[in-house]
Amino acid sequence: MAISVTMPALSPTMTEGKVAAWHKAVGDAVAPGDVLAEIETDKAIMEIEAVDEGTLGKILVAEGTEEVPVNSVIAMILEEGEGQDALDAAVEQAPQIPTPAPTAEPAATPTPTPAPPPVTVAAPSVSPSMGRIVASPLARRMARDAGIDLSTLQGSGPGGRIIKRDVEGRPATAPGSAPATAPIAEQGVVEIPHSGVRKIVAKRLTESWQTIPHIYLNIECELDALLETRARLNQRADGAYKISVNDFIIRAAAFALAKVPAINVRWTDTAMHQLSSIDIAVAVAMEGGLITPIIREADQKGLAEISVEMKDLATRGREGKLMPEEYQGGSFTISNLGMFGIKDFGAIINPPQVAIMAVGAGQKQPVVRDGAVAIATVMACTLSCDHRAVDGAVGATFLKAFKGFIEEPLTMML
């Protein structure tokens, strides 16, 4: 009997996903381990692989379809010797997923004044068996950014799929031809559909802002001793690693959480959950939103290990290649905009966490030491706390501990 390919549950909380791309076309041979499709979750694009051998008999969910329920059938694989009868029987038994009907073209109505010609918009990429454009997510993104109409390209990938090399070197679409995104009725406005990442970020942050009573605590930390220690460590690394200021910040925050465990908690309506592991989430900008990869047990890891792990997580996060367990959870979040020159800012808490620390740029400024004015590199930090769980005094105690580790970095080496 034909084998069903279902929408996988890529995390414990996932209820639906989007079929971002098909890597196999109907009629293609399939072997265990072959990548069948790319599935977009709220934070990443994951590949699903075949576990059986056969031929891809039918694609039931077109490329680009959103809100596909977990465990619903998205394709059928025929085993050796099976034909159309087996496929028809399997498809008939599979539950059907409702898909929006295509919008009908309005009938032409004579008007006294001739209307401007309609703009033809390239159809979304779906299965070639349905007679429409099929392209990889990267190719679609490159074409959109370059203003290239995908319908003018000839795909060189499997099954005629448009891939990166087909887009490279092509000129932008000529004036008057289809743009990458469909213009809406208002002149001069282009509609850009929300990505899955943007949707979930908007939903979670709106809920956080509306339901969590935020309080903000500010502190300034001098960085000169840290910068000197960092320079010496990197000089001795001989290229094996390169520690950043952010790596020190992660370690200092982890040590401060160990000293003030009242912040290493999660809030629920019935109880506070004290966490035994200190897992630091770090906000990373990605296309269409942000993601928070997690350094697990950060207090148990050295600066070099944190540095290597953070670079790997950030790179794969921007590429949408993180596994759900690498960005879900965490007990505390750091959002650092210092590299953009931002001096200070406040961040919104990511529930069920109870705090997030916003970190600004280190800047030279006058400070008073022993009654005399000196120049120091100063970094501003703002701690956002859920006032239901964290009182001001607890937040202040955490920041005092954090400041101590930052200004005396050798204490983090003990």
C-alpha positions in Angstrom: 0.0 0.0 0.0 1.2 3.5 -0.7 3.2 5.2 2.1 1.9 8.4 3.6 4.2 11.4 4.3 2.8 13.5 7.1 3.5 16.9 8.5 6.0 16.2 11.3 5.8 17.7 14.8 9.2 19.3 15.0 8.7 20.5 18.6 6.4 19.6 21.5 4.3 22.7 21.0 4.1 22.7 17.2 0.5 22.3 16.0 0.9 23.3 12.3 3.5 24.2 9.8 4.1 25.5 6.3 5.3 23.5 3.3 8.1 25.8 2.3 9.5 23.8 -0.6 9.5 20.4 -2.3 12.8 18.9 -3.1 11.3 16.0 -5.0 8.8 16.1 -7.9 6.1 13.5 -8.7 7.7 10.5 -10.4 11.1 11.0 -8.7 12.7 8.0 -7.1 13.0 8.2 -3.3 15.5 6.5 -1.1 15.8 6.5 2.7 17.6 9.7 3.8 16.6 11.7 0.7 15.3 15.2 1.5 11.7 15.3 0.5 10.7 18.8 1.5 11.4 21.9 3.7 9.0 22.6 6.5 8.8 26.1 8.0 8.0 26.3 11.7 7.5 29.6 13.6 11.3 30.0 13.9 13.1 27.9 11.3 13.0 25.9 8.1 13.6 22.2 8.7 14.2 19.5 6.1 12.2 16.3 6.3 13.8 13.1 5.0 12.3 9.9 3.5 12.4 6.8 5.6 11.1 4.4 2.9 12.1 3.6 -0.7 9.8 4.1 -3.6 8.6 6.7 -6.0 6.9 10.0 -5.1 3.4 9.3 -6.4 1.5 12.4 -5.4 1.9 15.7 -3.6 -1.2 16.5 -1.6 -0.1 19.9 -0.2 1.4 22.4 -2.5 4.6 24.3 -1.9 3.8 27.5 0.0 0.7 26.2 1.8 0.5 27.5 5.4 -1.3 26.3 8.5 -1.0 22.6 7.6 -1.9 20.6 10.7 0.7 18.3 12.3 0.3 14.6 11.3 -1.8 15.4 8.2 -0.8 13.7 5.0 1.1 15.9 2.6 2.4 13.4 0.0 2.2 9.7 -1.0 5.1 7.4 -1.9 4.5 4.3 -4.0 6.4 1.2 -3.2 7.9 -1.0 -5.9 5.3 -2.6 -8.1 2.4 -0.3 -7.0 0.5 1.8 -9.5 -2.3 4.3 -9.9 -4.9 2.0 -8.2 -2.8 1.8 -4.9 -2.3 5.6 -5.1 -6.0 6.3 -5.6 -6.9 4.1 -2.7 -4.4 5.7 -0.4 -5.4 9.2 -1.4 -9.0 8.4 -0.8 -8.3 7.3 2.7 -6.1 10.2 3.6 -7.9 13.2 5.3 -8.2 16.2 3.0 -6.7 19.5 4.0 -8.8 22.4 3.0 -7.0 25.0 0.9 -8.2 28.5 0.0 -9.8 28.6 -3.4 -8.0 30.8 -5.9 -9.4 34.3 -6.3 -11.4 34.6 -9.5 -10.5 37.3 -11.9 -13.2 40.0 -11.9 -15.2 40.3 -15.1 -14.3 43.3 -17.3 -16.8 46.2 -16.9 -17.0 49.0 -19.5 -16.2 52.3 -17.9 -16.1 55.8 -19.4 -12.4 56.2 -18.5 -10.0 53.4 -19.5 -8.5 51.7 -16.5 -4.7 51.2 -16.2 -3.5 47.8 -17.3 -3.5 45.2 -14.5 -0.2 44.1 -13.1 0.5 40.4 -13.5 1.9 38.9 -10.3 4.0 35.7 -10.4 2.1 32.8 -8.8 3.5 31.3 -5.6 6.0 28.5 -6.0 4.3 25.1 -5.8 4.6 21.7 -7.3 5.5 21.5 -11.0 2.7 18.9 -11.3 0.3 21.7 -10.7 1.7 23.8 -13.6 3.2 26.6 -11.5 6.6 27.9 -10.7 8.8 25.9 -8.4 11.8 27.5 -6.8 14.0 27.1 -3.7 13.4 29.6 -0.8 16.8 31.1 -1.3 16.2 31.6 -5.1 12.8 33.2 -4.3 14.4 35.5 -1.8 17.3 36.5 -4.1 14.8 37.1 -7.0 12.6 39.3 -4.8 15.6 41.4 -3.5 16.9 41.8 -7.1 13.5 42.6 -8.6 13.6 39.5 -10.9 10.4 37.9 -12.2 10.7 34.1 -11.5 8.5 33.3 -14.5 11.3 34.6 -16.8 13.9 32.1 -15.4 14.6 28.5 -16.6 15.2 26.2 -13.6 18.3 23.9 -13.7 17.5 22.1 -10.4 15.7 18.7 -10.0 12.4 18.7 -11.9 13.1 22.1 -13.4 13.3 23.8 -9.9 14.7 27.3 -10.0 17.8 27.4 -7.7 20.4 30.0 -6.7 22.6 29.7 -9.8 19.6 30.4 -12.0 19.0 33.8 -10.3 22.6 34.9 -10.1 23.7 37.2 -12.9 20.2 37.9 -14.2 19.2 41.6 -14.6 16.2 43.0 -12.7 12.8 42.6 -14.2 12.1 45.3 -16.9 9.7 48.1 -16.0 6.1 47.2 -16.4 6.6 43.5 -15.7 5.7 41.6 -12.5 7.4 42.7 -9.2 8.4 40.1 -6.6 5.5 41.1 -4.3 2.0 42.0 -5.3 1.0 45.7 -5.2 -2.2 46.4 -3.3 -4.8 48.9 -4.2 -3.1 51.9 -2.7 -0.7 53.4 -5.1 3.0 53.3 -4.1 2.4 50.6 -1.4 3.7 47.1 -1.8 2.3 44.3 0.3 4.9 42.1 1.9 3.3 39.0 3.6 4.4 38.3 7.1 6.8 35.4 7.6 6.2 32.7 10.1 8.9 34.1 12.3 7.4 37.6 12.2 3.9 36.3 13.0 5.0 34.4 16.1 7.3 37.3 17.3 4.4 39.7 17.0 2.0 37.4 18.8 4.3 36.6 21.7 5.5 40.2 22.3 2.0 41.6 22.1 0.9 39.1 24.7 3.9 40.0 26.9 3.4 43.7 26.7 -0.3 43.5 27.4 -0.2 40.9 30.2 3.2 41.4 32.0 3.8 44.3 34.4 7.3 45.4 33.3 9.6 47.3 35.6 13.0 48.6 34.4 16.3 48.8 36.3 19.4 50.5 34.9 23.1 50.2 35.7 26.4 51.2 34.2 29.4 49.0 34.1 33.0 50.0 33.4 34.6 47.7 30.7 38.3 48.7 30.7 39.5 45.7 32.8 37.3 43.3 30.7 38.6 44.7 27.4 42.2 44.3 28.6 41.5 40.7 29.7 39.8 39.9 26.5 42.7 41.2 24.4 45.2 39.1 26.4 43.1 35.9 26.1 42.6 36.4 22.3 46.3 37.0 21.8 47.1 33.7 23.5 44.4 31.8 21.6 46.5 31.7 18.4 43.4 31.7 16.3 41.6 28.8 18.0 38.9 31.2 19.2 38.1 34.8 19.4 36.2 35.9 22.6 33.8 38.8 22.2 32.5 41.2 24.8 29.1 39.5 24.4 30.7 36.2 25.5 31.8 37.8 28.8 28.3 39.3 29.2 26.8 35.8 28.8 29.1 34.3 31.4 28.7 37.2 33.8 24.9 36.9 33.5 25.1 33.2 34.2 27.2 33.7 37.3 24.9 36.5 38.5 21.9 34.1 38.1 23.7 31.5 40.1 24.1 34.1 42.9 20.5 35.4 42.6 18.4 32.3 41.7 15.2 34.2 42.4 15.5 35.4 38.8 16.2 32.0 37.3 12.5 31.1 37.4 9.5 30.8 35.2 6.1 32.3 36.0 2.8 30.3 35.9 -0.6 31.3 37.1 -0.5 28.8 39.9 3.2 28.7 40.9 6.8 29.9 40.4 9.0 27.2 38.8 12.6 27.4 40.1 15.0 26.2 37.5 18.0 24.1 38.3 19.8 24.8 35.0 21.0 28.3 33.9 20.2 28.5 30.2 21.0 31.9 28.6 19.0 32.8 25.5 20.7 35.4 23.2 18.6 37.5 20.8 19.9 37.2 17.2 18.5 39.1 14.2 17.5 37.0 11.2 15.6 37.7 8.0 12.0 38.6 8.9 12.4 38.7 12.7 14.6 37.4 15.4 15.5 34.2 17.1 17.0 33.4 20.6 19.4 30.5 20.5 20.3 29.2 23.9 23.6 28.5 25.7 22.6 25.6 27.9 24.2 25.4 31.4 26.1 28.6 30.7 27.5 28.9 34.2 29.3 25.5 33.6 31.1 26.6 30.4 34.3 28.6 29.9 34.6 31.7 27.8 36.2 29.8 24.9 33.4 27.2 24.8 30.7 29.9 25.1 32.4 31.8 22.2 32.6 28.8 19.8 29.0 27.7 20.7 27.5 31.1 20.3 29.1 31.8 16.9 27.7 28.4 15.7 24.2 29.0 17.0 24.0 32.5 15.7 25.2 31.5 12.2 22.7 28.6 12.0 20.0 30.8 13.5 20.3 33.4 10.7 20.2 30.6 8.2 17.0 29.1 9.8 18.9 25.8 10.5 18.5 25.5 14.3 16.7 22.6 15.8 13.7 23.6 18.0 15.5 22.5 21.2 18.3 24.9 20.4 16.0 28.0 20.6 13.0 27.0 22.7 13.1 27.4 26.5 15.8 29.2 28.3 15.7 30.9 31.7 17.0 34.4 30.9 17.5 36.4 27.8 20.2 38.9 26.7 19.6 41.4 23.9 22.8 43.2 22.9 22.5 46.1 20.5 25.9 47.6 21.3 27.4 46.6 18.0 24.9 49.0 16.4 26.0 51.9 18.5 22.8 51.9 20.6 23.7 53.4 24.1 20.7 52.1 26.0 17.2 50.7 25.5 14.5 48.6 27.1 13.6 45.1 26.0 10.3 43.2 26.2 10.2 40.0 28.3 9.9 36.7 26.5 7.4 34.7 28.7 7.4 32.4 30.6 10.8 33.9 31.5 10.7 36.7 34.1 13.5 38.9 32.9 15.5 40.1 29.9 18.6 42.3 29.9 19.2 44.9 27.2 22.9 45.8 26.7 24.1 48.9 25.0 27.4 50.0 23.5 30.6 50.6 25.5 31.4 54.3 25.2 34.2 56.5 26.6 32.9 59.0 29.2 34.1 60.8 32.3 33.8 59.0 35.6 34.6 60.0 39.1 37.1 57.9 41.1 38.3 58.8 44.5 37.1 62.4 44.0 39.0 62.8 40.7 37.6 62.7 37.1 38.9 60.0 34.8 37.9 58.5 31.4 36.4 55.0 31.3 34.6 52.8 28.8 31.1 52.5 30.2 28.3 50.1 29.1 24.7 50.7 30.1 22.5 47.7 30.9 18.7 47.8 31.4 17.0 44.8 33.2 13.3 44.3 32.4 11.6 42.4 35.1 8.2 40.8 35.4 7.0 42.5 38.6 4.7 39.6 39.5 7.8 37.5 40.0 10.7 39.8 40.6 10.7 42.7 43.0 12.9 45.7 42.4 15.3 44.8 45.2 15.8 41.3 43.7 16.5 42.8 40.3 18.9 45.3 41.8 20.8 42.5 43.6 21.2 40.7 40.3 22.5 43.8 38.5 25.0 44.5 41.3 26.3 40.9 41.0 26.5 41.2 37.2 28.3 44.6 37.4 30.9 43.0 39.8 31.7 40.2 37.4 32.0 42.6 34.4 34.2 45.1 36.2 36.4 42.3 37.8 36.5 39.8 35.0 39.1 37.6 36.8 36.4 36.6 39.3 34.7 34.8 36.4 37.8 32.6 36.0 37.6 31.2 39.5 
